[in-house]
Amino acid sequence: MRRLTTLFPSEFLKQHAEELGVVERDRKLQIPAFVWTFVFGFAAGESRTLAGFRRCYNSTADETISPSGFYQRLTPTLAEYLRDLVERGLDEVAV
């Protein structure tokens, strides 16, 4: 986990999300918690559902997010953002 948080510090995650337009309002969604929810959510448990990811996010973030608020953030821009993060991670471990 420390290797991941070193590779993807919170400031980088926020800045890159801003650059791509992932977050329109910075009021509720905490990008680092959102990213780690998906990263570690896929690594744990047998069943992975969107509702489960939302519950995981709500248990770690400072402010909870409603089901509709969570689902509205699952956009093509978010997919592009996550893809960029995967590519960056692969580039780092390939060295």
N, C-alpha and C positions, 0 to 999 in steps of 0.2 A: 504494500500500500504506500509506503513512504516513497518508493521509486516513482509511482504514479503521481503522487502529489508534488514531487520535485519536478517531474517532467511537465506537469500541468498545474502550476500554482493558481490560486484563486484569481489573482489579478489578471493573469493571462486569459483564463476562461471567461472572465467578465469582458475584457477588452475585445477579444475575438468575437464574442457574441454580439457586442455593440457594432463592430465593423460589418458583420454580416446582416445585422438587423433582426437578430433572433428575438430580442426583447424590445417591445415598443414602449412599455412603461416599466420602470424599475421599482415599482411600489411593492409588489408582492413576490414575484418569482426570484429566487436566489439561484443563479446559474450554477455556481459550484455544487450546491446540494442537488440540483436537478441532474447534472452530469453524473455525479457519483451514484445517484439513485439508479440510473440505467446501467452504469458500468458494473456496480456490485450487485445489482438486482438480477442480472443475468448469471452471475456466478453462484448465487445461492438458491437453494430450494429446487423442487421438482417442477412446480407450476409457476409460470410467469404470466401474469395478466396485467393489463393496464391499471386495473383497480389496485392490484398489489403494488405496482410501482408508485401509484399515487399515495397509498398508505405509507410506503417506505419514505417517500419524500416528506410527507406531513410529519413523520416521526423524527426527522432530522432537521428540518427547516425551522426557522424562528416563527414564521407565519404559515398557517395551513392554507391549502388551496382547495377549492371546490372541485367536484368531478368535472363539471363543464369547463372550469378554468384550466384544469390540467389538460383535458382533451383538446381544447382550443390551441394549446401551445405545441401540439404535435403536428408540425407543418413541414412542407418541403424545405423551408429555410433551416429548420431545426435538423432535419436529416442531413443537409449539406454541412452544417456545423459539426455534427457528430462524425460525419465522414472525414472532414478535415482533421479532427482530433485523432481518429484512427490512423490516418495517413502519417500524421506527425509522429505518433507513437511507433509505427512500423519503421519510419525513417530512422528514428533514434536507436531502436534495437538492432537494426540491420548494419549499423556501423561497427 
